[in-house]
Amino acid sequence: MKPFQNKSTVKIAGFGGQGVVLASIILGRAALVDGKYATQTASYGSESRGGECKSEVVISSDKIDYPLVDKVQTLVVMSQPALSKYVDDLLPGGTLLVDPDMVKEMPDKDGINIIKVPATKMAENLGRRIVANMVMLGALQEHMKIVSKDALLQAAKENVPPRTVDLNVKAIEEGIRLVRQ
């Protein structure tokens, strides 16, 4: 995939409890660490866990005039309902990162690049299913290069509970490794 070019738009979607909003906060913070501009927005259902959840991040080397996006270059989905609801938000030629353990029916859409990232399975192998979001972030970083690995790791360390830093760093590194394979 081409490295970061001026502006990138990312939507991360799943259900509450998967760390969708935290992943977007870390991605936006990583962009700032890299010296870029970033905005992050989120919306979720009234349920704290299990309800619909999505977050968008705009990263740019220039100031961002408008933080909201209708269409995105990259869509990260961690549930079947999220894929069904947001796949049409992906621009032609865009990239879809999808967890095949959480999404059984892949989209029948021409002109998109689909990257399967077994984030949930990898997170379970690490001992905590909750870090699937970090596995996805590592995969996103390695494939899209919109933030540097060092910035992503720094942002994760700043935004996760201190007792979970090592696990979250390991999850990001596993996501990077999955894409490199």
N, C-alpha and C positions, 0 to 999 in steps of 0.2 A: 504494500500500500504506500501511496505517496506520503511523505512526511507532512507535518502541519504546514498549511499555506494560508497565512493571513487570518482566516476566520473559520471556526469549526462549530457545528451545532450538534449536541448530543442529547438524546432523551433516554432516560433509564426508567424502566417500568416493571412493576411486579405487584406484590401485595404487601400490606403492612406487616412488619416483622422481619422482612428480608434485608433491611438496611439500604433501601433504595435512596432515601434522602441523604443518609450519611455518605453513601458512595458519591453522590453528586456534590456534596459539600467538599469532600476530599479532592475530587477532580478539579473543582473550581479553585480551591486553595493551592493545588499543585501548579495550576496555570499562573497564579500570582507569584509563587516561588520562582517560576521560570521567567518572571518579568513580563508576563502577558496580562491583559485585561480579562476579567471573567465576570459573568453574572450567573446566578443560580436561582431557579424558582421551583416550587414544589406544590403539589396538591395531593390530597388523600381523602379517603372516605372517613366517615365519623367513627368507624371502628379503629381501635388502636392496633389490632393485629387481624390479619386476614382480609381486610378491605382493600380496595383498589388504591394504588399509590403510583405516582409518577413524578419525575423531576427532570428539569431541563437545565443544561449548562451551555452557555455561549462563551467561547474562548476566542480572543482576537488579539492580534498584535497592535491594533488600533483601538481607540476608545469606542465603546459600544453605545450606540445611540438608542437602541430599543432592545430590552432584555428578553422579550417574548419571541417565540418562533412558531410558525405554523407547520413548516416542513423541516426535517432534520437530515443531516448527512449521515449520522450514526444513530442507530436504535439498539439499545441493550434491553432485552426482555428476559424476565425471570419467571414468567407464568403464561399459561395458555390464554387466559382472558386478556392479559396485557398485549400479547401478540395480536390477537384478534382486533382489539380496539385501536392499536397504534401503528400497525404495519403500513397503513395508507399515509401516515405522516412521513414516511421515509422517501427522500428524494430519489429520482431515477439515478442509478449508479451508486446509490448509498450502500452502507454496510450494516448488516443485521448481525449482532452477536446474540446468540440464543443458547439457553441451557437445555440440551436435549432431554434431560431427565425431568424437566418441569414443563416442557413444551413437546407434545407428541405429534401434533399436526403442523408440519412446516408450511409456510406460505407458498402458494403457487403464483409467484409474481416475477415476471421477467425483469432483467436489468438491475438486480440487486446482488450484492455479494453476501452470502450467508456463511458465517463462521460459527461452528458449533463448539461451545465451551462447556464441558461437563463440570460446571462450577459447584453444583450441589454435591455431586459424588466426591469431588476432590475435597470439599470442605468437610464432608463426613469422614473421609480418610484422615484428615488432619485432626479430627476429634470434635469439631464444633460446626454444625451445619450453618450456623449464623454467619460464618465468614465467607459464604458463597459470593457475597457482594464484593469482597476484596479479591477473590479469584477472578471475578469478572473485570474488575478494575485493572488488574495486572494484564489480563488478556487484551483489554481495550488499549492500554498503554503500548504494549508490544506491537499490536497490529496497526494502530492508527498513528502512533508517535505524536499525538497532540500535546503531550506533556512528557517531560523526561522521567526516567525511572527514579532518579535521585529525588526529584521534586515530589513525585507520587509517594515515595516512601517517607519523606519528611512530613508531607501533609497528613499521611495516615498516622504517623507517630504523634502528631499534634492533636489529632481529633478522636482517637480511640482511648478507652480507659487504660491507664498505665499498666495494669496487670495483664492486658490482652495485646500489648504492642508486639511481642515476639510472634504470637499466633497470627496476627493480622499481616505482619511483614512476610511471614512464611506463606500465607495465602496469596498475597500479591505476587511473590516470586513463583509460586506454582502456576498462577494464571499466565505469567510471562512464559514459563517453560512449556505450558500446553500449546501456546501459539507457535513457539519455535519448533515444536516437533514436526 
